[in-house]
């Protein structure tokens, strides 16, 4: 009888650890959201490259609006492939600009080392250096 109690206690403890692990990590849906957010962040960095190219071809001037050009060909969409929402470009000054995306869990991106992402706005600020 004592042996059965020990087995039940170990099983209950194991189940508790599994449930706590799912609660802490957010489970499979949080992992999927993190992967989608990582793709969005990657897109913003590719859009930074496009913005740099457009500025270089315009004599060192940041564009007011972003459009794909023949000179700066890139295999990137200007919209998020998951939500369909457009990525937002905003020129702040002659050298600074923002790219924003509809992040799902921006606070988790910050944990993984991305420190330029504003988790409140979903924007990353870039500086154009010719």
Contact map, one row per residue, 1 for C-alpha under 8 A:
1111100000000000000000000000000000000000000000000000000000000000000000000000000000000000000000000000000000000000000000000000000000
1111110000000000000000000000000000000000000000000000000000000000000000000000000000000000000000000000000000000000000000000000000000
1111111000000000000000000000000000000000000000000000000000000000000000000000000000000000000000000000000000000000000000000000000000
1111111100000000000000000000000000000000000000000000000000000000000000000000000000000000000000000000000000000000000000000000000000
1111111110000000000000000000000000000000000000000000000000000000000000000000000000000000000000000000000000000000000000000000000000
0111111111000000000000000000000000000000000000000000000000000000000000000000000000000000000000000000000000000000000000000000000000
0011111111100000000000000000000000000000000000000000000000000000000000000000000000000000000000000000000000000000000000000000000000
0001111111110000000000000000000000000000000000000000000000000000000000000000000000000000000000000000000000000000000000000000000000
0000111111111000000000000000000000000000000000000000000000000000000000000000000000000000000000000000000000000000000000000000000000
0000011111111100000000000000000000000000000000000000000000000000000000000000000000000000000000000000000000000000000000000000000000
0000001111111110000000000000000000000000000000000000000000000000000000000000000000000000000000000000000000000000000000000000000000
0000000111111111000000000000000000000000000000000000000000000000000000000000000000000000000000000000000000000000000000000000000000
0000000011111111100000000000000000000000000000000000000000000000000000000000000000000000000000000000000000000000000000000000000000
0000000001111111110000000000000000000000000000000000000000000000000000000000000000000000000000000000000000000000000000000000000000
0000000000111111111000000000000000000000000000000000000000000000000000000000000000000000000000000000000000000000000000000000000000
0000000000011111111100000000000000000000000000000000000000000000000000000000000000000000000000000000000000000000000000000000000000
0000000000001111111110000000000000000000000000000000000000000000000000000000000000000000000000000000000000000000000000000000000000
0000000000000111111111000000000000000000000000000000000000000000000000000000000000000000000000000000000000000000000000000000000000
0000000000000011111111100000000000000000000000000000000000000000000000000000000000000000000000000000000000000000000000000000000000
0000000000000001111111110000000000000000000000000000000000000000000000000000000000000000000000000000000000000000000000000000000000
0000000000000000111111111000000000000000000000000000000000000000000000000000000000000000000000000000000000000000000000000000000000
0000000000000000011111111110000000000000000000000000000000000000000000000000000000000000000000000000000000000000000000000000000000
0000000000000000001111111110000000000000000000000000000000000000000000000000000000000000000000000000000000000000000000000000000000
0000000000000000000111111110000000000000000000000000000000000000000000000000000000000000000000000000000000000000000000000000000000
0000000000000000000011111110011000000000000000000000000000000000000000000000000000000000000000000000000000000000000000000000000000
0000000000000000000001111111111000000000000000000000000000000000000000000000000000000000000000000000000000000000000000000000000000
0000000000000000000001111111111000000000000000000000000000000000000000000000000000000000000000000000000000000000000000000000000000
0000000000000000000000000111111100000000000000000000000000000000000000000000000000000000000000000000000000000000000000000000000000
0000000000000000000000000111111110000000000000000000000000000000000000000000000000000000000000000000000000000000000000000000000000
0000000000000000000000001111111111000000000000000000000000000000000000000000000000000000000000000000000000000000000000000000000000
0000000000000000000000001111111111100000000000000000000000000000000000000000000000000000000000000000000000000000000000000000000000
0000000000000000000000000001111111110000000000000000000000000000000000000000000000000000000000000000000000000000000000000000000000
0000000000000000000000000000111111111000000000000000000000000000000000000000000000000000000000000000000110000000000000000000000000
0000000000000000000000000000011111111100000000000000000000000000000000000000000000000000000000000000000110011000000000000000000000
0000000000000000000000000000001111111110000000000000000000000000000000000000000000000000000000000000000000000000000000000000000000
0000000000000000000000000000000111111111000000000000000000000000000000000000000001000000000000000000000000000000000000000000000000
0000000000000000000000000000000011111111100000000000000000000000000000000000000000000000000000000000001111001000000000000000000000
0000000000000000000000000000000001111111110000000000000000000000000000000000000000000000000000000000000000001000000000000000000000
0000000000000000000000000000000000111111111000000000000000000000000000000000000000000000000000000000000000000000000000000000000000
0000000000000000000000000000000000011111111100000000000000000000000000000000000100000000000000000000101000000000000000000000000000
0000000000000000000000000000000000001111111110000000000000000000000000000000000000000000000000000000100000000000000000000000000000
0000000000000000000000000000000000000111111111000000000000000000000000000000000000000000000000000000000000000000000000000000000000
0000000000000000000000000000000000000011111111100000000000000000000000000001000000000000000000000000000000000000000000000000000000
0000000000000000000000000000000000000001111111110000000000000000000000000000000000000000000000000011100000000000000000000001000000
0000000000000000000000000000000000000000111111111000000000000000000000000000000000000000000000000000000000000000000000000000000000
0000000000000000000000000000000000000000011111111100000000000000000000000001000000000000000000000000000000000000000000000000000000
0000000000000000000000000000000000000000001111111110000000000000000000000001000000000000000000000010000000000000000000000000000000
0000000000000000000000000000000000000000000111111111000000000000000000000000000000000000000000000010000000000000000000000000010000
0000000000000000000000000000000000000000000011111111100000000000000000000000000000000000000000000000000000000000000000000000000000
0000000000000000000000000000000000000000000001111111110000000000000000010100000000000000000000000000000000000000000000000000000000
0000000000000000000000000000000000000000000000111111111000000110010000000000000000000000000000000000000000000000000000000000000000
0000000000000000000000000000000000000000000000011111111100000100000000000000000000000000000000000000000000000000000000000000000100
0000000000000000000000000000000000000000000000001111111110000000000000010000000000000000000000000000000000000000000000000000000000
0000000000000000000000000000000000000000000000000111111111000110000000010000000000000000000000000000000000000000000000000000000000
0000000000000000000000000000000000000000000000000011111111111110000000000000000000000000000000000000000000000000000000000000000000
0000000000000000000000000000000000000000000000000001111111111000000000000000000000000000000000000000000000000000000000000000000001
0000000000000000000000000000000000000000000000000000111111110000000000100000000000000000000000000000000000000000000000000000000000
0000000000000000000000000000000000000000000000000000011111111110000000000000000000000000000000000000000000000000000000000000000000
0000000000000000000000000000000000000000000000000000001111111000000000000000000000000000000000000000000000000000000000000000000000
0000000000000000000000000000000000000000000000000000001111111100000000000000000000000000000000000000000000000000000000000000000001
0000000000000000000000000000000000000000000000000000001101111110000000000000000000000000000001000000000000000000000000000000000000
0000000000000000000000000000000000000000000000000011011001011111000000000000000000000000001001100000000000000000000000000000000100
0000000000000000000000000000000000000000000000000010011001001111110000000000000000000000001000000000000000000000000000000000000000
0000000000000000000000000000000000000000000000000000000000000111110000000000000000000000011000000000000000000000000000000000000000
0000000000000000000000000000000000000000000000000000000000000011111000000000000000000000110000000000000000000000000000000000000000
0000000000000000000000000000000000000000000000000010000000000011111100000000000000000000100000000000000000000000000000000000000000
0000000000000000000000000000000000000000000000000000000000000000111110000000000000000000000000000000000000000000000000000000000000
0000000000000000000000000000000000000000000000000000000000000000011111011100000000000000000000000000000000000000000000000000000000
0000000000000000000000000000000000000000000000000000000000000000001111111000000000000000000000000000000000000000000000000000000000
0000000000000000000000000000000000000000000000000000000000000000000111111000000000000000000000000000000000000000000000000000000000
0000000000000000000000000000000000000000000000000000000010000000000011111000000000000000000000000000000000000000000000000000000000
0000000000000000000000000000000000000000000000000100110000000000000111111100000000000000000000000000000000000000000000000000000000
0000000000000000000000000000000000000000000000000000000000000000000111111110000000000000000000000000000000000000000000000000000000
0000000000000000000000000000000000000000000000000100000000000000000100011111000000000000000000000000000000000000000000000000000000
0000000000000000000000000000000000000000000000000000000000000000000000001111100000000000000000000000000000000000000000000000000000
0000000000000000000000000000000000000000001001100000000000000000000000000111110000000000000000000000000000000000000000000000000000
0000000000000000000000000000000000000000000000000000000000000000000000000011111110000000000000000000000000000000000000000000000000
0000000000000000000000000000000000000000000000000000000000000000000000000001111100000110000000000000000000000000000000000000000000
0000000000000000000000000000000000000000000000000000000000000000000000000000111110011110000000000000000000000000000000000000000000
0000000000000000000000000000000000000001000000000000000000000000000000000000111111111110000000000000110000000000000000000000000000
0000000000000000000000000000000000000000000000000000000000000000000000000000101111111000000000000000000000000000000000000000000000
0000000000000000000000000000000000010000000000000000000000000000000000000000000111110000000000000000000000000000000000000000000000
0000000000000000000000000000000000000000000000000000000000000000000000000000000111111000000000000000000000000000000000000000000000
0000000000000000000000000000000000000000000000000000000000000000000000000000001111111100000000000000000000000000000000000000000000
0000000000000000000000000000000000000000000000000000000000000000000000000000001110111110000000000000010000000000000000000000000000
0000000000000000000000000000000000000000000000000000000000000000000000000000011100011111000000000000100000000000000000000000000000
0000000000000000000000000000000000000000000000000000000000000000000000000000011100001111100000000011110000000000000000000000000000
0000000000000000000000000000000000000000000000000000000000000000000000000000000000000111110000000111100000000000000000000000000000
0000000000000000000000000000000000000000000000000000000000000000110000000000000000000011111000001111000000000000000000000000000000
0000000000000000000000000000000000000000000000000000000000000001100000000000000000000001111100001110000000000000000000000000000000
0000000000000000000000000000000000000000000000000000000000000111000000000000000000000000111111011100000000000000000000000000000000
0000000000000000000000000000000000000000000000000000000000000000000000000000000000000000011111111100000000000000000000000000000000
0000000000000000000000000000000000000000000000000000000000000000000000000000000000000000001111111000000000000000000000000000000000
0000000000000000000000000000000000000000000000000000000000001100000000000000000000000000001111110000000000000000000000000000000000
0000000000000000000000000000000000000000000000000000000000000100000000000000000000000000000111111000000000000000000000000000001110
0000000000000000000000000000000000000000000000000000000000000000000000000000000000000000001111111100000000000000000000000000111100
0000000000000000000000000000000000000000000000000000000000000000000000000000000000000000111110111110000000000000000000000000111100
0000000000000000000000000000000000000000000000000000000000000000000000000000000000000001111100011111000000000000000000000011110000
0000000000000000000000000000000000000000000100110000000000000000000000000000000000000011110000001111100000000000000000000011110000
0000000000000000000000000000000000000000000100000000000000000000000000000000000000000011100000000111110000000000000000001111000000
0000000000000000000000000000000000000001100100000000000000000000000000000000000100000111000000000011111000000000000000000110000000
0000000000000000000000000000000000000000000000000000000000000000000000000000000100001010000000000001111100000000000000000100000000
0000000000000000000000000000000000001001000000000000000000000000000000000000000000000000000000000000111111000000000000000100000000
0000000000000000000000000000000011001000000000000000000000000000000000000000000000000000000000000000011111000000000000000000000000
0000000000000000000000000000000011001000000000000000000000000000000000000000000000000000000000000000001111111000000000000000000000
0000000000000000000000000000000000001000000000000000000000000000000000000000000000000000000000000000001111111100000010100100000000
0000000000000000000000000000000000000000000000000000000000000000000000000000000000000000000000000000000011111110000000100000000000
0000000000000000000000000000000001000000000000000000000000000000000000000000000000000000000000000000000011111111000000000000000000
0000000000000000000000000000000001001100000000000000000000000000000000000000000000000000000000000000000011111111110000000000000000
0000000000000000000000000000000000000000000000000000000000000000000000000000000000000000000000000000000001111111111010100000000000
0000000000000000000000000000000000000000000000000000000000000000000000000000000000000000000000000000000000111111110000000000000000
0000000000000000000000000000000000000000000000000000000000000000000000000000000000000000000000000000000000011111110000000000000000
0000000000000000000000000000000000000000000000000000000000000000000000000000000000000000000000000000000000001111111000000000000000
0000000000000000000000000000000000000000000000000000000000000000000000000000000000000000000000000000000000001111111110000000000000
0000000000000000000000000000000000000000000000000000000000000000000000000000000000000000000000000000000000000100111110000000000000
0000000000000000000000000000000000000000000000000000000000000000000000000000000000000000000000000000000000000000011111000001100000
0000000000000000000000000000000000000000000000000000000000000000000000000000000000000000000000000000000001000100011111100111100000
0000000000000000000000000000000000000000000000000000000000000000000000000000000000000000000000000000000000000000000111111111000000
0000000000000000000000000000000000000000000000000000000000000000000000000000000000000000000000000000000001100100000011111110000000
0000000000000000000000000000000000000000000000000000000000000000000000000000000000000000000000000000000000000000000001111100000000
0000000000000000000000000000000000000000000000000000000000000000000000000000000000000000000000000001000000000000000001111110000000
0000000000000000000000000000000000000000000000000000000000000000000000000000000000000000000000000001111001000000000011111111000000
0000000000000000000000000000000000000000000000000000000000000000000000000000000000000000000000000111100000000000000011101111100000
0000000000000000000000000000000000000000000100000000000000000000000000000000000000000000000000000111000000000000000111000111110000
0000000000000000000000000000000000000000000000000000000000000000000000000000000000000000000000011110000000000000000110000011111000
0000000000000000000000000000000000000000000000010000000000000000000000000000000000000000000000011110000000000000000000000001111100
0000000000000000000000000000000000000000000000000000000000000000000000000000000000000000000000111000000000000000000000000000111110
0000000000000000000000000000000000000000000000000001000000000100000000000000000000000000000000111000000000000000000000000000011111
0000000000000000000000000000000000000000000000000000000000000000000000000000000000000000000000100000000000000000000000000000001111
0000000000000000000000000000000000000000000000000000000100010000000000000000000000000000000000000000000000000000000000000000000111
